[in-house]
Amino acid sequence: MNGMLSTPRPVPSRRVPMLAGAGVVVLALPVFLVAHFSLSGWALAAVLWAAGEALAAWLGKLPTGADHLRTSGLVALAHSFRGIGVVIVLAIVTLANRPVGIAALAVYAIAYSLSLGVSLLEYFGGEKL
């Protein structure tokens, strides 16, 4: 375990994890339609997912590293606020309309979890430096 965590690896592409999470959001729509769940909840989750991924794509284009300390700090803060922003929006919506908020939370949480899992598999399954 210690060797696995201390071995540097290249940063994997964000494309496959993003597509996996987007697949969850897309596949959730028929489930929502058949089960008569709140389509507003699904739409909110889809918008939050798309906005978060768009922000991550933009942040991924910014230079980072020791030579770019300003943008590195900006990227770190923006990634943090990305998650915090989603939680705040979901909390506000859940307080205002519980079925919509819970539906959005469920879809977003599953999409995020799958995306994170795929990212970890890609990272630890990748070549070692």
Beta strands, then each sheet from edge to edge (+ up, - down):
end
